Amino acid sequence: MDKIDIPGEWELVAGRIKHNTKICIVLGKTDSGKSTLCKYLIRTWTASGIRVGYIDSDLGQSTLGPPTTVSLKNFTTPPDAGDYANPSYLHFVGNTAPEGFLLQTLHAVKLMVNISLRQGAQITLVDTTGFIDGPVARILKLHKLEMLRPQWILALQAEDEMEHLLKGYEKMGWHVIRLACPKHVATRSQAERQRYRSEKYQAYFKPAKIKECPIHKVVFPSGILGTGRRIHPHELPKEYCIHDMNHLYLKNAAPNCW
């Protein structure tokens, strides 16, 4: 934070909205400074005695948990850089971008917001992806707003790259505050983004240990593994006969089909 030239308007906004905000969402394109703004708000609000729940829903360039997840951490005091290393809660979405995973992304964000509120956060701050262009981005952002009902939308813009979204939000009655991007925010190339994700994965799984678990005790709620009926080899057509296996489970693709 000390290396970033923080715009003066950020300080004004932090003071303006801290007393009448329950949920605040931050929007901006990639490398616009969203995470920097969130860290500034967390530091400023917690220094004023406000408990802040920070939700990181940037699936590809996450600040809290590993990529492909939506994460949450509550802060009661101004955090150090290391305090962002381990989230208190996280939910696996399954991709480093929300395209094709809109339902999973929205569900994960809502789940984390609910936990944040139950944990006593006075302000829940939602950081988002830089996905702002195209019809899919429009759908995702709109449904996220309608689902969360934030009191404030903080929009980081270098010029007017989000006006196609913001003008519509204002006509719908949402409170939008436009903010300038901070100077000297680092931009990442595609290779740097991939390396960042790899480093985040390695750091998160470094303390992990291998555990053995019987497959029949493992639940795959969104898959078909383990959901078929129990059969014996003699029930299979001869061409599918598998020797030396006592128990098989199959899932029919269609009725009366193997």
LINWOUR-V482359 format. One line per field, one symbol per residue. phi: phi as a letter, one per 20 degrees, with the letter a starting at -180 (. if undefined). Layout:
phi=???
This chain:
phi=.fedeffffffffgffdfeccdccdddrfgmeogfffffffffffffeneededdddefecfeeefgmcdccbecdcgeegffefcffbbcfeobebfgncffffffffffffgfgfffnffcdddecfeecdnfffffffffffffelffcdddececcfdffeffffffeofeddecffffmffddffffffffffffffffegefcecebgffeeddfdcdfndfefcdgfeeggfdfdemceccccdffbgmde
